[in-house]
Amino acid sequence: MSDAPAPGAPAVAVATGVTRFFRGREHLAFVVAAARRPASAGRRLHFWSAGCATGEEPYSLAMALRADLPASADWRILATDISTLALQAAQRGNYTAAQAAAVPRRYAATAFATRTGPDGDVLRIDDELKRMILFRRLDLGRTPYPVRGAFDTILCRDVMIDFDPRQRAGAVAEFHRLLRRGGHLIVGESEALPGVADRFERSQPSVYRRI
Ligand SMILES: C[S@@+](CC[C@H](N)C(=O)[O-])C[C@H]1O[C@@H](n2cnc3c(N)ncnc32)[C@H](O)[C@@H]1O
């Protein structure tokens, strides 16, 4: 997807796809539930938001992990996208009140610091949450990925839609390589991954457990 904005388009219009805070909330709840036991046992957990767009997905996950796991839980999130403009916006972590309104109240109270600027209020992601996420540019269409595993969960939701069969197969093979055994690959609600039964078993719609 191109990063080139239409002439005169505001930067935000460059965002390369639909995303919003807590989109697919049940996926986030699934990730937190699966993380509870290893987190309580003291193991560091690794998550990857592959195709993170402007940051709403990894920040939502970070909010849920911080609030819903024990305070001692040790976790990190890798967040990648092909779009450098989307990544710049994600790293800035500034959102409008309308965007932030999608964050459930129990998380929103500690997720943002509000700053009033010339154009009104800007909600800026809390620094502690930001520090938990490493943003990097990565093209999921090119394998092998320059990434070290092993991940507990990889979220790759609504990213592979335009991939051709070869790219999709390559991505699935890489996700399998980089996931822990028993870890999960979560794709978009309307996506299916045919032909992966030898490497993944379907835990629930759009959630695949690595064998
Ligand atoms: C519809 S957004 C989904 C954002 C987020 N995963 C979510 O579910 O809210 C799709 C994102 O995938 C990214 N993307 C598309 N092709 C990609 C590729 N080959 N490698 C990495 N990211 C890609 C786009 O730049 C965009 O940010």
The ligand as an ORCA input file, in Angstrom:
! r2SCAN-3c Opt
* xyz 0 1
  C      -6.942     -2.571      8.216
  S      -5.388     -2.135      8.982
  C      -5.506     -3.206     10.375
  C      -4.902     -2.604     11.602
  C      -4.960     -3.470     12.855
  N      -4.322     -4.767     12.638
  C      -6.373     -3.657     13.344
  O      -6.889     -4.753     13.208
  O      -6.958     -2.717     13.868
  C      -4.218     -2.950      7.922
  C      -2.777     -2.564      8.169
  O      -1.946     -3.522      7.511
  C      -0.831     -2.855      6.984
  N      -0.235     -3.659      5.919
  C      -0.739     -3.925      4.693
  N       0.119     -4.683      3.980
  C       1.186     -4.919      4.781
  C       2.414     -5.634      4.625
  N       2.719     -6.258      3.474
  N       3.277     -5.668      5.659
  C       2.991     -5.043      6.826
  N       1.851     -4.337      7.036
  C       0.968     -4.282      6.025
  C      -1.371     -1.532      6.498
  O      -0.336     -0.573      6.350
  C      -2.372     -1.206      7.608
  O      -1.795     -0.420      8.589
*
